[in-house]
Amino acid sequence: MKIKFYVAIFAFFISGCAFEPAPSIHDVDPQNLTEDQSIILASTGASETCSVHASSVVIKEYEKEPVLIQGIGVMPINNSFVDSMFDDEYGRVFSLLLSPGKYDFWLDSTHPWLQYDSPLFTKPITLKPKEIKYVGEFYANGCLNISLTIRDNSLRDINKIKSLEPNLNEEKVNIDIVELLDR
């Protein structure tokens, strides 16, 4: 019993739950962004949740290396220790307050001995000043052998974010689904 507790705590810590949350749409008035503010809206979803080998999508500045210390926001994809925000399938929505600039996404694993050979998986995106951009749903199939797709679930996701942040004007959201790198 004691071992399970320590494994659960370790997985919880590694999954990003122990880090300070990234600034989000709740930290600003989305109707009055300043020139040095932009917002990314996204979601994660999974066909199944995983305890030991859960994965997360991490956003970073384009020029930085894909290491957790360089990450700006960690979005759990299939972590069984993180509750779903939807009733019909596992998923969560995210909003990240960022400076205008160029960003990309990479995949991180909670498993201490298994990491992805090529963690970068998207082409870069550019955020303009005061822009609110929806980049898609990062959807995972599997745990140890993960298959990842990026889907446009903007209607569901923006409605969910609006229910959490009523000041969001969905008409001002730029839908620009991030593209996977060619492999």
N, C-alpha and C positions, 0 to 999 in steps of 0.2 A: 504494500500500500504506500509506503514511504517513497519508493522508487517512482511510482506513477505520479505522485505529487510533484517530485523534482523534475520529471520529464515534462509535465504539464507547465510548470513555472518556466522552465528553460524555453519551451516552444513558444509560450506567451511572450517572453522577453525578446526572443529572436525575431518574432513576427512583426515587430515594429510597435507593439502595444505599449512598450515601456518608454518610447521616445516621446518627446514633446510634440503635440499635434501641430501640423503645418497651419499657417493662417488660412482662413476660409472665407466664404461669402458672408458668414455670420460676423466677421470682424469689421465689415465695412457696409456702407449703404450702396447696394449694387446700382442704384439709380444715379449716384453721384461719385463715380470713380474719379480719381485724380490721374494726371498724365503718367504717373509712375506706378499705376495699378492696372492689372488685368486679372481675369478670372478664367480658370479652366474648369469645366464641368465634365465629369466622366462617371462611369459605373464599372463594377466588376460583377461577374456572375460565374457560376460553376454548375456542372452536371452532378458533382458530388463534393462533399467537404472532406478535408484531410486533417489529421491530427499531427503527425510527425513530419510529413513532407508537404506542407502547405506552401503556396507560392504567393508572391505579392508583385504588383506592378509598382515600379519606383520611377518618379519623374526627376530629371536632373537637367541642369544647364547643358546645352549641346557640347560645349567645349570640355566638360568635366568627364572624368573616368567613371565607368559604371561600378562604383563601390558604395556601400551603404552610407558611409560618412559624407559622400558628395550628394546624396539624395535630398530632395526638397520635400517630397511627400511620398508616403508609403500607403498603397491601397491594397489591402488583403483581397485575394481572389477567392480562395477556397479554404480558408482557415476555419476549422470546426469550433474554435474558441471564440469566434466573432459571429454575433447573431446576424441573420438576414434582415433586410428592411422590407422584403416582399413576402407575401404569403404563398404564391404559386411556384416560386423557384428561389434558389439561393442567389442573393445579390445584394449589393450595397451601392449607394450613390456617394459621390465625392465632389467637393468644390474646393479649389485651391486658389488662394490669392497670391499672385506672382507679379514680378516686374515685367514690363514688356521685354521681349527677347526671343531667343531661339532655344527650344527644349526638345528632348526626346525621352523615350521610355525604355526601361529595361526590366528584366525579370529576375527576381530574387527568390531564394528558397530558404525555408526555415530549418531545413535539415542541416546539421552542423558539418556533415562529411560529404554531402552531395550538392554540388553547385552546377549551374549551367555553363557549358563550354563557351557559348556565344550569348551572353545575357542581353545584349542590345537587340531589340526586335522591331523598332519603328524608325521610319524616316523622321527627320526633324520637323517640328512645327514652329511657326512664328506667331507670337502674340503681339498685337499692336496696342498702343496706349488706350486704356479704357475699354478694351475689348472683352467680351464675355464669349468664350468659345466652348462648344460641346465637341469632344473629341471621340466619343464612342463608348461602347461597352466592351471591356476586355473579358472575354468568355473562355473558360478553361474546361477541358474534358480530361479527366484523369488526375492522378496524384503523382506517382513516381514518373510515369511517362506522360507528360502533359502535352496536350495539343491546344494551342491558343488561337483564337480568332478575334477579330474586332468587328463588332456589329453596330449598326445604327439602331439604337433603342431610344432615340431622342424623345419621342412623345412620352413614353413611360418615365424616363429618367428626369426630364425637365419638370414634368408634373409632380414627381416625388420631391425634387429639390424645392419647387415652388411651395409645396405643402409645409416644408421645413423653414423656408425663407420667403414669406409672402411678398417682400419688396422686389423680388426678381420679376422683371418684365420679360416674359418669354419671347416677345417679338424682337428683342434686342440681342437674342442669343444667336451667334453665328455657328451654324452646324457645319463642321469641317472634320470628317472622320479621318483620324490619323491612319497612315498607310504602313503596312508591314514592310520590312526590308526584304529585298529579293535574296533568297538563299539558294 
